[in-house]
Amino acid sequence: MTTDHHDRSSSSGAPRRPTASTRPTSPDRDPAHGPAAREPRTGIWLIGARGSVATTAVAGWAAITAGLHPPTGMVTETAPFAGCGLPPLAALVFGGHDTADCPLPKRAEALAATGVLPHGLPAAVHAELTAADAAIRPGGPHPGDRRTDGELIDAFAADLTAFTTDHGLTRTVVVNVASTEPVPDPAGDRLPPSSLYAAAALRAGCPYVDFTPSAGARHPALTDLAARCGLPYAGRDGKTGQTLLRSVLAPMFHQRALAVRAWSGTNLLGGGDGASLADPAAAAAKNAGKARVLADTLGELPDGELHIDNVPALGDWKTAWDHVAFEGFLGSRMVLQTIWQGCDSALAAPLVLDLARLVAAAHAAGLFGPLPELGFFFKDPDPGASSSLADQWQELLAFADRLREEA
Ligand SMILES: NC(=O)c1ccc[n+]([C@@H]2O[C@H](COP(=O)([O-])OP(=O)(O)OC[C@H]3O[C@@H](n4cnc5c(N)ncnc54)[C@H](O)[C@@H]3O)[C@@H](O)[C@H]2O)c1
């Protein structure tokens, strides 16, 4: 695996660890910084802050922090991540951008009505939802918005800087959980919104995570900015269901020398994500990431198609069906079928919290550049990451060890 990120002081380009003298000074390393520094706080800025995943992340964070629920599904709350310098859950502060204006408490009520959030939770964490809602700024661009890309980036970056300053935060990590966009037209002269937000994050000095398949920081127009910003960033597209299973099963077929003849899949989902992915161009962006794991682990992409159907009646519950036709000893033909029925936001929200904490710790340790070590969390990880979940887990544990050494 290649490790493309370096400490900020590296002049040779070779990866090396920050030393005590080269580590960036930040308030949380300075015991003389005053009372606020003894309890440094980290911002999580969610693009798409009023969506299902974002609302579930904020409500879930509040519930766990208050001791109302255990942190089930949060990888960073397990033993291998102790002592890694992750920001404590109680030290997180939420804000974000959204083009929708439904207040978070009301959005949470709607999610509870459909069983995504436990009954009664929105009322129990109403204060935290209200506080996060107060820090949400209007996103864009709305139809008819006449601002240029540069003006939009400046406005979004100013929102980020104000959030960090107003709340006295040590750093703010930006996580994109907005609606999936179509693959941008290479001949287009405007940046897609995800890339405007990514540029704003990097411009404002904020580490960036893309939880969606949208272009974000991977847009070619952002290559230079990403390379010289000195910030860690990670992506893309959270791996929560069908691709999670594929990243376990495809290496199994390969290691057992079984020949996969065809791998076909269908996803049925509703909610906002289902509606966005009803657009064939957005579905194509999502499917490109889903196909990568098979090509990488089997050596070539087997026959078979992948479909995403919008079924509004399912709401946030996704059914993912996979049909694997394979061949064994002496040409014997066999089939494996899997059915994954998951609550999408409940699967995604803990990963959003995990990623934000890990990338915040990477920033505190002075790491920068893409983070392929976080491939465990993504369908389409940064270059250099393995596509096998078992390998990705080992890479993540090694990353945790490195953070622990720096903490
Ligand atoms: N749930 C999962 O398991 C999962 C897994 C991987 C990736 N994702 C991705 O996470 C994203 C969010 O999923 P969701 O279910 O919360 O969707 P959602 O439709 O509920 O929420 C998306 C939010 O983005 C907002 N938005 C749209 N355009 C915007 C813009 N230009 N600026 C700011 N906000 C904007 C919408 O108003 C909405 O509130 C999707 O891209 C989805 O593909 C989800």
The ligand as an SDF file (V2000), in Angstrom:
LIG
                    3D

 44 48  0  0  0  0  0  0  0  0999 V2000
  -27.0550    6.0990    3.9290 N   0  0  0  0  0  0  0  0  0  0  0  0
  -26.0640    5.3790    3.4650 C   0  0  0  0  0  0  0  0  0  0  0  0
  -25.9130    4.2270    3.7860 O   0  0  0  0  0  0  0  0  0  0  0  0
  -25.0800    6.0490    2.5530 C   0  0  0  0  0  0  0  0  0  0  0  0
  -23.9430    5.3490    2.2000 C   0  0  0  0  0  0  0  0  0  0  0  0
  -23.0150    5.9620    1.3680 C   0  0  0  0  0  0  0  0  0  0  0  0
  -23.2430    7.2510    0.8980 C   0  0  0  0  0  0  0  0  0  0  0  0
  -24.3710    7.9000    1.2390 N   0  0  0  0  0  0  0  0  0  0  0  0
  -24.5700    9.2220    0.6640 C   0  0  0  0  0  0  0  0  0  0  0  0
  -24.8440   10.1660    1.6780 O   0  0  0  0  0  0  0  0  0  0  0  0
  -25.5800   11.2530    1.0870 C   0  0  0  0  0  0  0  0  0  0  0  0
  -26.7340   11.6380    2.0090 C   0  0  0  0  0  0  0  0  0  0  0  0
  -27.6760   10.5980    2.0590 O   0  0  0  0  0  0  0  0  0  0  0  0
  -29.0860   10.9010    2.7800 P   0  0  0  0  0  0  0  0  0  0  0  0
  -29.8080    9.6280    2.8430 O   0  0  0  0  0  0  0  0  0  0  0  0
  -28.8510   11.7000    4.0200 O   0  0  0  0  0  0  0  0  0  0  0  0
  -29.7700   11.8520    1.6830 O   0  0  0  0  0  0  0  0  0  0  0  0
  -30.8760   12.9740    1.9370 P   0  0  0  0  0  0  0  0  0  0  0  0
  -31.5070   13.2080    0.6130 O   0  0  0  0  0  0  0  0  0  0  0  0
  -31.7260   12.6320    3.0900 O   0  0  0  0  0  0  0  0  0  0  0  0
  -30.0070   14.2700    2.3690 O   0  0  0  0  0  0  0  0  0  0  0  0
  -29.2600   15.0140    1.4650 C   0  0  0  0  0  0  0  0  0  0  0  0
  -29.2570   16.4690    1.9420 C   0  0  0  0  0  0  0  0  0  0  0  0
  -28.3980   17.2170    1.0650 O   0  0  0  0  0  0  0  0  0  0  0  0
  -28.9970   18.4860    0.8810 C   0  0  0  0  0  0  0  0  0  0  0  0
  -28.4370   19.1430   -0.3000 N   0  0  0  0  0  0  0  0  0  0  0  0
  -28.7000   18.8870   -1.6010 C   0  0  0  0  0  0  0  0  0  0  0  0
  -27.9860   19.7250   -2.3810 N   0  0  0  0  0  0  0  0  0  0  0  0
  -27.2650   20.5190   -1.5610 C   0  0  0  0  0  0  0  0  0  0  0  0
  -26.3390   21.5880   -1.7740 C   0  0  0  0  0  0  0  0  0  0  0  0
  -26.0030   22.0030   -2.9990 N   0  0  0  0  0  0  0  0  0  0  0  0
  -25.8030   22.1690   -0.6810 N   0  0  0  0  0  0  0  0  0  0  0  0
  -26.1050   21.7610    0.5720 C   0  0  0  0  0  0  0  0  0  0  0  0
  -26.9920   20.7620    0.8250 N   0  0  0  0  0  0  0  0  0  0  0  0
  -27.5500   20.1550   -0.2300 C   0  0  0  0  0  0  0  0  0  0  0  0
  -30.4840   18.1810    0.7650 C   0  0  0  0  0  0  0  0  0  0  0  0
  -31.2690   19.3270    0.9880 O   0  0  0  0  0  0  0  0  0  0  0  0
  -30.6470   17.1190    1.8720 C   0  0  0  0  0  0  0  0  0  0  0  0
  -30.9740   17.7240    3.1180 O   0  0  0  0  0  0  0  0  0  0  0  0
  -26.0020   10.7760   -0.3050 C   0  0  0  0  0  0  0  0  0  0  0  0
  -25.1330   11.3360   -1.2850 O   0  0  0  0  0  0  0  0  0  0  0  0
  -25.7900    9.2890   -0.2310 C   0  0  0  0  0  0  0  0  0  0  0  0
  -25.5320    8.7060   -1.5010 O   0  0  0  0  0  0  0  0  0  0  0  0
  -25.2900    7.3350    2.0650 C   0  0  0  0  0  0  0  0  0  0  0  0
  1  2  1  0
  2  3  2  0
  2  4  1  0
  4  5  1  0
  4 44  2  0
  5  6  2  0
  6  7  1  0
  7  8  2  0
  8  9  1  0
  8 44  1  0
  9 10  1  0
  9 42  1  0
 10 11  1  0
 11 12  1  0
 11 40  1  0
 12 13  1  0
 13 14  1  0
 14 15  2  0
 14 16  1  0
 14 17  1  0
 17 18  1  0
 18 19  2  0
 18 20  1  0
 18 21  1  0
 21 22  1  0
 22 23  1  0
 23 24  1  0
 23 38  1  0
 24 25  1  0
 25 26  1  0
 25 36  1  0
 26 27  1  0
 26 35  1  0
 27 28  2  0
 28 29  1  0
 29 30  1  0
 29 35  2  0
 30 31  1  0
 30 32  2  0
 32 33  1  0
 33 34  2  0
 34 35  1  0
 36 37  1  0
 36 38  1  0
 38 39  1  0
 40 41  1  0
 40 42  1  0
 42 43  1  0
M  CHG  2   8   1  16  -1
M  END
$$$$
